[in-house]
Amino acid sequence: MEIKVDLKLNQLIRLIRQLPKDQKIMIKREVEQQLEDKSLSEHGDELTNLLMTGPVMNKDEELNFKKFNNEFDKWTKNLSA
């Protein structure tokens, strides 16, 4: 069952004020959770956009990176031996 009610903000606030304290706390937690969820998803979208539009290695840079990484691995293994 679904009921839709068209309330203005001030009407909603008036109704909330009539609720007992424990129900007001429940409403507050729910609203805070929704705001937090929205904030996290917005940051996630920002990170995704940043990563998707960030710089990308070309083939030469990739080869240099792999070469450096191999040399670094050899060097760190020699240090621990």
C-alpha positions as CSV (number, residue, x, y, z in Angstrom):
1,M,0.0,0.0,0.0
2,E,1.3,3.4,-0.8
3,I,0.0,6.8,0.4
4,K,1.2,10.0,-1.1
5,V,0.7,13.2,0.9
6,D,1.4,16.7,-0.3
7,L,2.8,18.6,2.7
8,K,4.5,21.9,2.8
9,L,7.7,22.1,4.8
10,N,6.2,24.2,7.6
11,Q,3.4,21.6,7.9
12,L,5.9,18.8,8.1
13,I,7.8,20.7,10.8
14,R,4.6,21.3,12.8
15,L,3.8,17.6,12.6
16,I,7.3,16.6,13.7
17,R,7.1,19.0,16.7
18,Q,4.1,17.1,17.9
19,L,5.9,13.7,18.0
20,P,7.4,12.2,21.2
21,K,11.1,12.7,21.7
22,D,12.1,9.1,20.8
23,Q,10.3,9.4,17.4
24,K,12.0,12.8,16.8
25,I,15.4,11.1,17.4
26,M,14.5,8.4,15.0
27,I,13.6,10.9,12.3
28,K,16.9,12.8,13.0
29,R,19.0,9.7,12.6
30,E,17.2,8.7,9.4
31,V,17.8,12.2,7.9
32,E,21.4,12.2,9.0
33,Q,22.0,8.8,7.5
34,Q,20.5,9.9,4.2
35,L,22.6,13.0,4.1
36,E,25.7,10.9,4.9
37,D,24.9,8.4,2.2
38,K,24.4,11.1,-0.3
39,S,27.6,12.8,0.7
40,L,29.6,9.5,0.3
41,S,28.1,8.8,-3.1
42,E,28.9,12.3,-4.3
43,H,32.5,11.9,-3.2
44,G,32.6,8.5,-4.9
45,D,31.4,10.1,-8.1
46,E,34.1,12.8,-7.8
47,L,36.8,10.2,-7.3
48,T,35.5,8.1,-10.2
49,N,35.5,11.2,-12.5
50,L,39.0,12.2,-11.3
51,L,40.3,8.7,-12.0
52,M,38.6,8.4,-15.4
53,T,39.8,11.8,-16.6
54,G,43.3,11.6,-15.1
55,P,46.6,11.1,-17.0
56,V,47.3,7.8,-18.7
57,M,50.7,6.3,-19.5
58,N,51.7,5.9,-23.1
59,K,53.7,2.8,-24.2
60,D,57.1,4.3,-23.6
61,E,56.1,5.5,-20.1
62,E,54.7,2.1,-19.3
63,L,57.9,0.3,-20.4
64,N,60.0,2.7,-18.3
65,F,57.8,2.1,-15.3
66,K,58.0,-1.7,-15.6
67,K,61.8,-1.4,-16.1
68,F,62.1,0.8,-13.0
69,N,59.8,-1.5,-11.0
70,N,61.9,-4.6,-11.8
71,E,65.1,-2.8,-10.9
72,F,63.6,-1.6,-7.7
73,D,62.4,-5.1,-6.8
74,K,65.9,-6.5,-7.4
75,W,67.4,-3.7,-5.2
76,T,65.0,-4.3,-2.3
77,K,65.6,-8.1,-2.4
78,N,69.3,-7.5,-2.3
79,L,68.8,-5.2,0.8
80,S,66.8,-7.9,2.7
81,A,69.3,-10.7,1.8
